[in-house]
Amino acid sequence: MSEATMPVRTDRVRNVALVGHAGSGTTTLAEAMLVASGARTRAGRVEDGTTVCDHDAEEIARGSSVTLAVADLAWTPPGGEPHHVTLLDTPGSPDFAGAADAALAVADVALLAVSAVDGVQPGTLAAWRRAAELDLPVIAVITKEDKQRADFHTVLVQLRELAAGSGMAVVPLELPLGEESALHGLADVLTDTGVEYDGAGHHTVAVPADVEQEERALHEEVAEEIVSHDDAQLERYLDGDEPAAAELEATLRREVAAREALPVLLVSAQTGVGVAELLTYVCELAPSPADRPARVVLGRGEDAVLQEVVADPDGELVLQVFRTLTDPFVGLVSFVKVLSGSVRGSAHLVNAATGATERVHAPFRLRGAEHLPTDAVVAGQIVGVAKLTDSPTGSLLAANPGTARPLLPTPPTPGYAVALVPERPGDEERLPTALARLVAADPTLVVDRPDGQTVLRGLGDQHVAVAVERMARLLGVQVRTEPVQVAYTETIAREVEVEGRLKKQSGGHGQFAVVQLRVSPLARGEGLRFVDRVVGGSVPRQFIPAVERGVQDAMAGGGPRGHRVVDLQVELLDGKAHSVDSSEMAFRTAAASGVRAALEQGGSVLLEPMVALTVRAPLDVQGDVMGDIAARRGQVTGTSMSEDGGDVVVTARVPASELDRYLLDLRAMTHGRGEMVTEPAGYEVATAQAG
């Protein structure tokens, strides 16, 4: 039976997000799992750009993952039934955290890769927190066990520290036989057996004498931990009747689904040690979509409620779009998870966000860039669908969706920005459409247009660079990047009274208007307050609105320093009109002239935009973070501990001009563990250092 016709059961589906710090080996691990399953005959190499999951041009050029890749395979555990495993390989760099979030939002388990050489790192912590936010079960796998300086036991201690505040028990299920270049197998803690690997494959052996004592002690520790969550097993265990390995495994599976236990496995993707066992444990311990109903948000605002969508193959068809991309051959491709129902042939569904009707036709399984045909898709599966033209990433499709949307993790805040300048004739006209396509595919990209610039904001310099490269390669729009101009403004320094006058005679009708104005500063953020104090009709009533428009013209046109003018009170005190030569345009021009004269006489004050900055960082670099904020002319407004107690949270007000590369500097200062959120916080008088 071919893969295309192989029937799939929802309870035999495993959707696995591979997450971890950059360089922890998720892509190489995915490659090894594909080879072990027979989905690929030989392993590609990240360095050569030949892996299944790192297939984009930008990934091949960088030698690292920059986006979410999907690769499915089939695996049958020893003595078990065939399973359909979908791997969602994610980049470990914080620049591409949105891709990891997208994978975690549709996965049913997170496989947390931790390097045996480098241990728990900032990317490990970030993935751990995101999984906790989504209440997602986690299995830890210690990778690179064959590498120099690999240290399984040190990493195991670090994982215990990581899980200490979560209530999850760390359950090591394997021990390495040898380590570094001497790695030759593993000991299975539940079955008290060894697995030896050689050039011909692997086979079961007795646990070697040099690790037998450690393995037996760990078996007892693990058994006690597992049975402590099951009253019946615990009672039997205390009576001296230890449950069999299969019973312990069944109990552990329930604990994993409830986020009560963190199993720990080990692998060497290069040598293959532990890869088959990892696939088997994923099938036997990880929950299926049938065990984890999806959650969607119904309604909006205060009326919004959470509703579960059970992964029922016979239920109403509901799809979640979690990634979109432009394929050079197929066109627009959407990655979707079938939350409920089944797809056979084609179906017409409605996008809950846009109201557009989409035709879901000929879905296909995904293996990197390869599209594999399939006869049917059931609830829980992840597949590709072509030409969903009005359903960007994050869309929910159903026959009768109402106002519903997927429950997604809190998106990371874009902290790095560049201005885009079109390079070639025609690119300027195509740029808005190209940017809209980028944002539809990656919602962590944000586009805005302050003061005439086109600004692209992302999660880091590499995130933005990749977006610009893709825009050129796939959408044919080339741009160069420049620093974002700071949106300075200015206001009047002191109150003055001025006259604005327009008097022109050119034969026939002329132009005549005189206004007396009092111009004074307002508090920050108040904008324009126009006050009509004219009495006696010296300025006819029909011309008063024109005077106000003239004031607005002058403010928008900029003050003596060349910046937009804000926060003025302009009082119209008096004026003069001519029965023939006065007009709305004359009074508008006179008023603008008067405001410009006021700014020259009263002087102007430069105002700079401020940002409310929130930084999360390790406690041991709190002083460095606060000192750096002070050096940027910022004012710390508060400090507190993070909810999990592991980090400090610093809040501050900082001039926007000082934060151009702050995200990159923060990551360097905190060794990659710093996070930031910014919000506009009005304007303040600029210091002498500004500009």
Salt bridges, closest charged atoms under 4 A:
GLU3 OE2 - ARG365 NH1 3.81
GLU3 OE2 - ARG367 NH2 2.98
ASP11 OD2 - ARG9 NH2 2.70
ASP11 OD2 - ARG12 NH1 3.46
GLU31 OE2 - ARG40 NH1 1.87
GLU47 OE1 - ARG45 NH2 3.89
ASP48 OD2 - ARG45 NE 2.82
ASP56 OD1 - HIS55 ND1 3.32
ASP56 OD2 - ARG323 NH2 3.89
ASP56 OD2 - ARG470 NH2 2.80
GLU58 OE1 - ARG470 NE 3.51
GLU58 OE2 - ARG473 NE 2.89
ASP72 OD2 - HIS84 NE2 3.34
ASP72 OD2 - ARG365 NH1 3.11
ASP72 OD1 - ARG367 NH2 3.44
GLU81 OE1 - ARG9 NH1 2.93
GLU81 OE2 - ARG12 NH2 3.05
ASP95 OD1 - ARG667 NH1 2.38
ASP101 OD2 - ARG130 NH2 2.45
ASP108 OD1 - LYS337 NZ 3.27
GLU133 OE1 - ARG130 NH1 3.25
ASP135 OD1 - ARG259 NE 3.75
ASP146 OD2 - LYS147 NZ 3.87
ASP192 OD2 - ARG216 NH1 2.47
ASP192 OD1 - HIS219 ND1 3.29
GLU196 OE1 - HIS184 ND1 2.79
ASP198 OD2 - HIS203 ND1 3.90
GLU214 OE2 - HIS153 NE2 2.46
GLU221 OE2 - ARG160 NH2 3.22
GLU225 OE2 - HIS229 NE2 3.20
ASP230 OD2 - ARG254 NH2 3.05
ASP241 OD2 - ARG236 NE 3.41
GLU242 OE1 - ARG216 NH2 3.71
GLU242 OE2 - HIS219 NE2 2.38
GLU247 OE2 - ARG236 NH1 2.94
GLU260 OE1 - HIS229 ND1 3.48
ASP291 OD2 - ARG253 NH2 3.24
GLU423 OE1 - ARG480 NH1 3.54
ASP427 OD2 - ARG424 NE 3.04
ASP427 OD1 - ARG430 NH2 2.69
ASP442 OD2 - HIS463 NE2 2.76
ASP448 OD2 - ARG457 NE 2.82
GLU469 OE2 - ARG62 NH2 2.72
GLU482 OE2 - ARG480 NH2 3.24
GLU495 OE2 - ARG518 NE 3.94
GLU497 OE2 - ARG518 NE 3.16
GLU499 OE1 - ARG501 NE 3.13
GLU526 OE1 - ARG529 NH2 2.70
ASP532 OD2 - ARG541 NH2 2.58
ASP553 OD2 - ARG588 NE 2.59
ASP567 OD2 - ARG524 NE 3.24
GLU571 OE1 - ARG518 NH1 3.06
GLU571 OE1 - ARG533 NE 2.45
GLU584 OE1 - ARG549 NH2 3.38
GLU608 OE2 - ARG633 NH1 2.73
ASP628 OD2 - ARG632 NE 2.76
ASP644 OD2 - ARG129 NE 3.97
ASP644 OD2 - ARG616 NH2 2.91
ASP647 OD2 - ARG129 NH2 2.54
ASP647 OD2 - ARG616 NE 2.86
ASP647 OD1 - ARG673 NH2 3.28
GLU658 OE2 - ARG633 NE 2.92
ASP665 OD2 - ARG632 NH2 2.87
GLU675 OE2 - ARG129 NH1 3.31
GLU684 OE2 - ARG653 NH2 2.58
